Amino acid sequence: MNELELLQDADQRAQAYVAGIEDRRVFPADTERAALDGFHEELTEGGRPASETISMMDTLGSPATVASNGPNYFGFVIGASLPSASAAERLALAWDQCASTEDGSPVADVLEKQAGRWLLDILDLPRESAVAFGTSATACGLSCLAAARAALLDRLGWDVVNDGLMGAPEIKVVVPASTHVTVRKALQILGFGWARVQKAPVDGQGRILPDQLPEMDAQTILILQAGEVNTGEFDHFDEIIPRAKAAGAWVHVDGAFGLWARAAPNIRSLTNGIDGADSWTTDGHKWLNTPYDGAMAICRDPQALARVMNSDAAYSSASADAQKNLTLEFSRRARGIPIWAALRTLGRNGVAQMVETHHLQAQRIASALSEAGFEVLNRVVLNQVLVRGKDDAATRSILQQVQDSGTSWFGGSVWQDRPAFRISLSSFRTKDEHVDRLIALMQRIGPSG
Ligand SMILES: *Cc1c(COP(=O)(O)O)cnc(C)c1O
């Protein structure tokens, strides 16, 4: 096969995969996973044909995928891939641009800047903010927290970029006790020390209790949540952010999926006051239904982010808003392109409709499960339904039966020290019929498992 035939073959296989996504087992069966042993080969001296490599990948690999790009996957908040975003990703692969700077790719530079402007518009965040397209909310959160620390230290007269952390004034970090594990990861990489981070007490839905917030000052980074990972809840931004800002603190919001509520008029009020923060992170690859890896670091003060992330060299200098000077990457793919394509295709109403549909579907599942005798643990303000069976053993058994069913899939969690399971709505492919199928399965299994 020549290059074009090979690409055509891969494209045909990709098309067949997507066309059959709905009929696929949601999680591969044991036999399909066992067949993966076929990949355990010795590396050859002379290489193998490319066409055979792609056909092997498809034949052995496709059956062992998790059908998270399909309509029956309710695990985590993973989202599928919108046709516009996947197609844009395919074309961008052919371009193979090194989207570090405008010199590396004029078109990537323009499209990512356009995507950045649209994001600030649709999320209604300060229009002067920098938008960095990184690999994940983890990486983007890390960038924002590095910027936060440098900016606070700068105000205290300490130049951390040049002088480092040894001997620097201490920066205190406050997080919700329910904060996401990747916030902990970012903080531990940055050297904050997880044990030293102050965990603010939260209510039964995982929201910080404002009257129990630790004291904040100009040496404090406060991290809030838009979309708690189990309940989908939001911190009380309206009340907390003005207090933190008055004390001189930096406020960062982890909105990996929940920030998209801001684009949906019916639930937008959950985010009231969020625009008062200093930095925000959100994913494209979760609720916006763009492919991996695509996420955004948004920083009100562009210089604060550009200063810590700068990677200019004699042979590669660029403006402060070049993506290589805002993200962790140097050589990088233009992660903003599928996001640009998704936003351009959906428009404001399309995004709102996707988010609102998932919210309504989550509410419908919650009331059907309550009626069937399951215990719904959260208020279902967003797209998450947190559920238990009659007791812990039943909860585990229900989870196992759903995961083994092959027709629907969701994941387990632990809520207030007891097992629970979490049903997340985030795929544009999930229609009412798929929700009905899940409800019917749960009714059949029942709360006693
Ligand atoms: C998924 C998630 C993250 C991490 O996002 P990645 O893109 O997977 O790195 C952070 N916070 C919350 C609330 C999340 O749900």
The ligand as a MOL file (V3000), in Angstrom:
LIG
                    3D

  0  0  0     0  0            999 V3000
M  V30 BEGIN CTAB
M  V30 COUNTS 15 15 0 0 0
M  V30 BEGIN ATOM
M  V30 1 C -11.1820 15.1130 35.4090 0
M  V30 2 C -11.0170 16.1630 36.4450 0
M  V30 3 C -9.7810 16.7970 36.6350 0
M  V30 4 C -8.5590 16.4030 35.8460 0
M  V30 5 O -8.7640 16.5620 34.4840 0
M  V30 6 P -7.8420 15.8150 33.4240 0
M  V30 7 O -8.1670 16.4720 32.1460 0
M  V30 8 O -8.2530 14.3860 33.4780 0
M  V30 9 O -6.4360 16.0040 33.8550 0
M  V30 10 C -9.7030 17.7950 37.5740 0
M  V30 11 N -10.7780 18.1530 38.3050 0
M  V30 12 C -11.9800 17.5620 38.1560 0
M  V30 13 C -13.1270 18.0200 38.9930 0
M  V30 14 C -12.1410 16.5460 37.2250 0
M  V30 15 O -13.3280 15.9520 37.0600 0
M  V30 END ATOM
M  V30 BEGIN BOND
M  V30 1 1 1 2
M  V30 2 1 2 3
M  V30 3 2 2 14
M  V30 4 1 3 4
M  V30 5 2 3 10
M  V30 6 1 4 5
M  V30 7 1 5 6
M  V30 8 2 6 7
M  V30 9 1 6 8
M  V30 10 1 6 9
M  V30 11 1 10 11
M  V30 12 2 11 12
M  V30 13 1 12 13
M  V30 14 1 12 14
M  V30 15 1 14 15
M  V30 END BOND
M  V30 END CTAB
M  END
